[in-house]
Amino acid sequence: MNMEMMKRILRFSGVALMLGLIYPVHVTAQEPAKDAKPIDAKPADAKPGPEAPPKEESSVTDHTIRLGGQTIAYKAGASTILLKDDKGEPTASIYSTAYTRSDVKDLSQRPIAFIYNGGPGSSSIWLHMGAFGPRRVVTADAAATPPAPYKLVDNTDCLLDKADLVFIDPVGTGFSRPVGKAQNKDFWGVDQDVKSLAQFITIYVSRNNRWNSPKFLIGESYGTFRSAALGDYLQTHDRLYINGIVLISNVLDLRTLGFLPGDDMSYTFYLPSYAASAWYYKVLKDRPDNLEAFLAEARQYASGDYAASLMKGSKLTDAEKAEVAKKLARFTGLSEDYLVKANLRVTLPQFNAELQRSRGLTIGRYDSRFSGPTYDLLTENFEYDPSFSAVAGAFTAGFNSYVREDLKYSPERNYESINGEAGRNWDWKHTAGTQPFFPGAPNVEGDLIEAMLENTHLQVQVENGYFDMATPFFATEYTMDHLGLPEKLQKHIHLEYYTAGHMMYLHSDDLAKLKSNVGSFIENATKQ
């Protein structure tokens, strides 16, 4: 491997994960603090003066939606909560969108879900406007959505019939920002992020009398990494126990995504995802009809003969290498010659550039069902992610229109749907959970283990997309199978699968399936 290739791999392995979405609350739950001010209180002709102390802002509106044959009245609260340090000085203004059912008399019987995306550096608009919020932006499936005007519709797969919803934007995303003497860097890190979201949640729960409500955490991508650490912190630090955690497109150990020199783990974990993509694009010589059966076979080969062959390293003979390449070609659709030249180890950026090179296309990272034109047909690694660019504009414009027109919340600040600076400047040190003597890749498996041991009723559900190339489902299966939990607690982990990608809700059939799965999970975890 030459130095340039190594640099490319290391540069890719440091790319941040992404994705997230939005929130809900109750009249009491939506009631702002006493010092809250309406967002339009400042006169348009006000002259600049000394910077005023930060204030909480709130806009509460009434709405209805029809879900499952019933009309639900709810309040939507677009608001900020101030976080404060030990001296009572404001440090951050956290924006959330909260939806609370209006006719609930006993809040102890009403579940509440705190929802966020990932990044790090992503706002919550993805889960908000794509999956669980009452309004949804319409996007094309497995294709680029045309520019504005975008279409917003009532989301018949909204979770509001199962729980109140609070969509949170971490500091530096959405409208959330540091205030006073604080800076972004004070919140941009694994532990810093967890502490700030925990503070937000405990303030929200206290202010809105939700301590006795069943509570859930729902995160996507890095949001799953966050959820493991956040759930543990809330339980051990604040004694705020969680009924259930939903992990959408999961990663708890970043080493599984790394393609690091000398570590063959990622190559085995990605092989079934490569197989799913090759199956989708019909590039397999003997393409089977049944995707699930084919992926079961790919899992077996990846963890068996393929892993054993890679373990041999430089001791693998040319004849053995040729035999492995032949089998890999059957699963990946790549040529045996290419696989031999890649030393049987094809990174994700290479695969996404190579699979449809003959058609001049690059396939998506978040969802390999999406593809887009390749500029440099000789490129070794993919140049961009067509699955993200296909929907980013629609989600950003859709939310900005919705929050200002429907929710009557219209600050002059820009809404940061994705903040790349956060990912590039993230502090990956983590001191909670079980810690090895030597530092390694960021890992929160120990946090999830501790959370489930601390709260033996805690339920966990994992949503996996077969065409998700950002967080491969086989890596998640390995992670969940290697937590070392007692058998009784291991049964508290439930895995679900979808025929789409990282944002499985972009596929209408899977959106309905996701709602059904998560809704049933909330009901069951509440009844236990």
Secondary structure, 3 states (H helix, E strand, C coil): CCHHHHHHHHHHHCCCCCCCCCCEECHHHHCCCCCCECCCCCCCCCCCCCCCCCCCEEEEEEEEEEECCEEEEEEEEEEEEEEECCCCCEEEEEEEEEEEECCCCCHHHCCEEEEECCCCCECCHHHHHHHHCCEEECCCCCCCCCCCCCCEEECCCCHHHCCEEEEECCCCCECCEECCCCCHHHCCEHHHHHHHHHHHHHHHHHHCCCCCCCEEEEEECHHHHHHHHHHHHHHHHCCCCCCEEEEECCCCEHHHHCCCCCCCHHHHHHHHHHHHHHHHCCCCCCCCCCHHHHHHHHHHHHHHHHHHHHHCHHHCCHHHHHHHHHHHHHHHCCCHHHHHHCCCCCCHHHHHHHCCHHHCEEECCCCCCCEEECCCCCCCCCCCCHHHHCCHHHHHHHHHHHHHHCCCCCCCCCCECECHHHHHCCECCCCCCCCCCCCCCCECHHHHHHHHHHCCCCEEEEEEECCCCCCCHHHHHHHHHCCCCCHHHHCCEEEEEECCCCCHHHCHHHHHHHHHHHHHHHHHHHHC
